[in-house]
Amino acid sequence: MKLLHVEWIDASGPDGWHCPTHECEPSTIYSVGRLYQETKKAIKLCCHRSSNDDMHHSDMTITKASIT
C-alpha cells in the first residue's frame, strides 16, 4: 500500500457545541496514511494520522473534490 500525505478541506468544522458567534469556516487538514482504496470520487486511508496529531486505526474516506 502506498503511503500518502494529503492536504484537504474539512467543511464539517470542529466537534462539540458552538455559540452563535462561532465562525463557520472550513479547516485545512493534513493527513498521512496508507492508501487503502481509490475510486473516481474519493480515496480511503487506513492507519492514518491527521494534523490534530491523533493516530487512527480505522479507515477514513476523503473526497477528491476536497483535496487541495
N, C-alpha and C positions, 0 to 999 in steps of 0.2 A: 504494500500500500504506500502511496505517495504521502509525504509529509508536506502540508501546505501552511502558508501564512496568509490569512485572509483579512482584509480591511473591508468592513461592511457597515451599513447604516441600520441601526435598530430603531425602528419607528415606534416600538411599543413603550419606550421610556422606562423609568425606574419602577421598581416594585413598591407596593405599600400605598398608604392613604396620602392624598395630596390636598393641600388647601387650594382655594380658587385662584390664588395669586401665583401658583406654581407655573413656570413657563413650560409650554408644550413644545419642546424641541427634541428632534431625534438625536440619538447618541451615535458617535463613531466607535465601533468595537473592533478590536484586533484579536483574532483567534488563530491559534496554531493547533493543528490536529492532523490525524490520518484521514485521507480521502477514502471513505467507505463506499460511496455511491455517487454517481453523477448522471443527471438527466439534462434535457434541453433547458429546463427552467430552474434547476436547483442543484446544489451539492449537499452531501451529507458527510459530516465529520464525526469521527469517533475518537475517544480518548483525547479530548481537546482541552486547551487552556485558553481562557479569554482574558482581555485586558484588565478585568477586575481581579486577576490572579487566582481565580478558583480553578481547580482541576476537576474535570468532569469525565466520568467513565461511561456515561450514556451518550447516545448519538445526538447530533444537532443538525437540523436542516436549515440552510441559508439559501434564500432565493438569489438567483444570479442577477436579478434586477437591483438588488440591494448592495451588491459588491461594487466598491469604488475603485 
